Structures are given as C-alpha cells and as structure tokens.
C-alpha cells in the first residue's frame, strides 16, 4: 500500500477543493493514485450534490461576453458569496457566458446541453463537477442576448471582481453606422445608468399592461372623489410622471441630469458621426427575485452535531 503523505493530501485538496479528511480517504481507497482519487471524490461529491440541490442558491456571479454587435449575460448562482471569490467558480461563469455568446444560445436547458470547452462533457456536467469539488449547490439561472445589425452592444458590470464578472450586469444595444469606439463608450455610460436606476422598460410601450393598470388604480384611489373628467386628467398626468421615473429613454441621465437618456443619445450623434438608436437593454441583478432563506446558525450546528 502506498504511503499517503501530507503533501499528497494537500495536492489533492488544491486540485479538488474537497475537505482534508475526504482527500485522505480518497487516496487510501485508490492506493495513492491522485487522478483516480479525483475521480473517486467526484463520484462521491456527485452523490452528495443531489442532497445539496434543495438549498437556496441566491449568491454567485453575473457573467458577460460581448463581441461587437452581440452581447450575452448569464447568471450562475451559488449558496454563499464566498464561492464568488473561488477561481474555479469564476472560470465556470466566464466560460458559460462565452459558450452562450458563441452558440447564440440563451435557453437555459439548451445551454446546459452545449459542449463545455476543454472538457469531454456539457455545461451541465461542468456545473455538476463544480458542485462536487466546491461543495455548494449551484444553478445556471438565466441567460439573455442582445444583437444589432450594425452598431455595438455596450456593457457594464457593477461590483466587478474580474473581467466579465460582477454582481450586476447590463447590456445596452446601440444601432449606428458611426464610430464604434465612441459608440462603445456611450453604451458603457448608458449601461452604468441602467445599473443605477433599474428601469422597467425601454419606453412607455414596453411597460406591461398589468403594471400600468396597477399604477392607474393607485392614482385613482389617491384622488377618489374628484369628478370623472378631472380624475382622468390626473391619471394621464400621473402616468407621464411615472414613465419619466421608470422608462429608460425618459429618465434623467445620471451623467447629466439636465437631459434625458433619449436626449443624450440624440446628442451623441455628433461624437459618433451618425445617428444613434437605442434598441434595448438587459439588466441582471444577482439573486433578484429569489426568496432567500435566513440562516439559523445554531440549528445548523445542532444538526451537524446530531449527525456526527
């Protein structure tokens, strides 16, 4: 039987991220063969991954990949913020974004089935392997793409922790035949604006009917008792104010509050050298909409103790 040294255990732990005792056991099981030990840990980890799948994964990273006229944003979730600083997890998110951009695929299930570069398996396999080695539940939650026929898809990442990775990711589609460098800078500034203001739609036509009806009802209730013709004018005026607050083109531009985003885009034509059309945006805020569970540390310790 091979001698299992501390250096061998350390090497396996660095390669897999598994616990020290698990690494030692794996090496004992396969007589010190480190590659076989990696496989042993993955098999063991994959069996545990199923138990991890019901844990809420609301942390993680947003990844962006852009190439001229196309941009893709993905969100990959983990259980804790600590994992976002893990290099293996960062590489996973970045690669998934690149695969989505290369294949033009944003349907989550279809994206999971794409080949994962540098490996023999799929994106889903890569996520499962990361769950096994890092030890947390992870999910590819969503993906989106923007494309223009001629122009630039600009982007911005807030709380960036590396190239193409952050906690808020924004894509902005600008169509123009003008200078692409100037256009990309405009796209970045508008994407920063979107990250800060979180508009609900590009313009008033993009606000869904249910949201509009809810806003109308609020305005009617606030002004109940007024004559019908007066009430209608109040609702109309209130909606105009609402659109200025929540639609991108009508919002006050954060880089110059004296003008709206639409005005800033129109004026940018002088710098870009051609008319510019703002065609759309996507904003992903990490974990938004996920119901997070409050951790009960005492209960976790008790559960761990009872299972020891």
N, C-alpha and C positions, 0 to 999 in steps of 0.2 A: 504493500500500500504506500502511495506517495505521501511525503511529508507536507502537510498543509501549513505553509509559513504565513506569518503576519503580512509580509509583503505581497503574497499571492492573494490573500483575502482583500487587502487594500486595493490591489489592481482590479479585482473583480467588482468591488464595490464602486470604484470610479467609473468602470465601464457600464454598469447597470443601474446604479443609484439604489440598489437594494440594501437592506439592513445587514449589519456586520454578521450577525448570527445566521441569517439566511445564506449569506455568501459562504460562510464556513461550512454549513451543512451541504450546500450545493457542491462544493469542491470535494467534500468527503464522499458524496454519493457517486461522483464520476471519477474518483481516483486522481484528483488534481488537474484534470483537463479543463482549462479555462473556457475554451469555446463550448465544450459540452456543458459546462456549468452555466454559461449564459443561456443556453437553450433550456436547461433544467429550470432556471429561475423564471424564464419567460412562460414556460408551461405552468409553473406554479402560480405565477403572477396572473396569467390569463384566467385561471380558475377563480382567483380572488377578484378579478376585475368585474365579474358578474355581480358579486356582492357589493361592489362599490357603485354600481350603475344607478342605484336609487338615491345616492347622495346628491344634494343640490350643488350644481356647478355654476356659479354666478361670477366667478373671477376669471382670470385668464388674460387674453390679449386680442386686440383687433389688428389684422394684418392687411396691408395694401400693396398691390402690384400694379404699376401703370406702364404703358408703352405708347406714347404718342396719342393716338385717337381712341385708345381703350384703357379703362381702369377697372380694377376689381377690388372689392373689400370683403373680407371674411371675418367672422367672429368665432374663436375657439375658446371654450370655457374650461376652467379648472375649478377645483373646490376652494383653493386658497390663493391669495395674492403672492405668496412665497414662490409658487410654481412659475409665475410670470418671469421670475429672475433666473429660472433654470435654462441653461443654454440649449439643452435638448428640446425643451418645450418651445423656446423661441425659434429654433430651426424648423420645428414641426409647423408652426403657424406660418412662417415665412414661405416654406415650401408649398403648403396648401394654397396660399394666395397665388403663388407662381403657377401652380398646376391649373387653378381656376382661370387665370388670365390666358395661359397658353391654349387651353382647351375651349375657352369661352363658355365654361360650364358653371352655372350658379345654382342649379337644383341640388340640394344638399345630398340626397340619396345617390344621384348620378355622380356627383363629385366624389363621394366616398368610394365609388367603384372605379375611379380613374387610377391608372398606374402611378405609384409613388416613386419619383426619381431616385436612383441609387439603391433601390431595393427590389426584391422579386415580387412583392405584394402590392396591394392597393393602398389608397389613402386611409381607408377604414382599418386595414392591417397596421399601418403606421401609428394610428391613434391607439389601437389596442396594445401595441408594443410599448408605447409611451406610458399607458396606464400601468402596465406590468412593471416597468422599470422605475417610474417615478412614484407610483403608489397612490395616485389620486384618480377619481373619476374625471373624465374629460369628454367633451362633446363638441362636434362641429355644429354650431347652432344655426348659422345662416351665411348667405353669400349674395352679393349683388354686383351688377356690372353696368357701366355707362360707356357708350360709344358715340362718337361723332363722325360724320363723313369727312369733314375737313376742319381741323382745329386742334384742340387739346383737351384732355381730361386732367384737370389740375387736382391736387390733393393736399391734405394737411392731416397730421397726426398730433393729437394733444397728449401730454404726458408720455412722450416718446421715450422708449428705452432702447432703441436701436433702429437701424434703417428699416423702414417699412412696418414698424411695430409700435403700438401705443394703446391707450385706453379709450380714446375717441378717434374715430377715423372718418374722414369726409372726402367724398369725390364730388367734383363740380365739372360739368360738361359745357365747354365753350366752343361754339362754331364760328370760324372765321378763316379767311384766306390770308390774314395778316401774319406778322412776325410771331413765330411760335415761342420764342424765348419770352417776349413781352407778354404773350398770351398765357404762358405757364405761370408767370409771376402774378398776373391778375387772377388766375384760377386759384393759386395758393392763398391769396388775400381773401377771396370770396369764401374759400373753404374754411379759413380761420373764422370768418364772420359766422358761417353756418355752425361751426363747433361751439361758438359762444352763445348764439341766440336760439339755436334749435328750432328753426321754422317748421311749421306743419306741412307746408306745401310751397311749390314754386310761385304760384299766383292764386288768385281767388277761385279760378276754375278747378284747381286741384284739391280744394277743401271738400271733404266728403259730405254728403247730404245730411247724415246723422249729426255730424259736428255742427253744421250750420243751423239745423233745426234746434239743437240744444242751446246754441248761442241766442237764437231768436227768442226762445222760451224764457231765457234768463232776462233778456231785455224787456219782454212783455210783462213779466212778473214784477220787475223793479219799477215799472211805470204803470202798473194796474190802476184803473180808474180814469185814465185820460181818454178823451174822445178817440174813436177808432182811427180817424184820419190823422190825428196828431200822433197817435201811437205808431202808426205805420211809418211816419217820417222819422220818429225816434229810433225805430228798429233799423231803418235804412241807414241812418247816420251812425248808429252803433256798430253796424256790420262793417262800414267803411273804416272805422277806428280799429275794429278787430283785425281786419285784413292788414292794416299797417303794422300791427303788432306781430302777426303770425305768418304772413306770407313773405317769402324771401325777397321778391322784387320790390315790395313796398316798404320793407323795413328800412330804418335809418342805418346807413352804412357805418359799421363800427370804426372804420379808418377815417371817416369824415362825416360826422353827424349832420352836417348841413345838407347832405344829399341822400337820396335813397339808393339802394343797390342798383335798381334799374338805371338811374341817372349816372351812377359811377361806371356801369358797363357801357352806356352810350358814349360817355366822355372818353373811355379807354380807346375808342376807335382812333383817336388822334395819335396815340402812342403805338398802338398795334399796326396802324396803317391800313385798316379796313374795318368795315362794320363788324360788330361782335354780337352774337346772340347767345344768351344764357339759356341752355336747353334743359338742364335738370341738375339734381344733386341727390346724393345719398349720404346719410349721417348714421353711423353706428356708434352708440354709446355702450360701453362694456356692461353687460348684465342688465340693461334696461328692460323692464317688464318681467324679469324673473323674480318670483317670490322667494326671498332669501329666508332661510331658517336661522333663528337665533341659537347660537351655540350654548349649550349648558355644560360648562367645563366640568363641574362637579359630577354630573351624571355620566360624562364620558369617562372620567377617572374611575368611578364606581363600576361601570360596565367593563372597563378594561381589567380591573382587579378581579371581578367575578369570573372573567373568562381566562384568567391566568392559571 
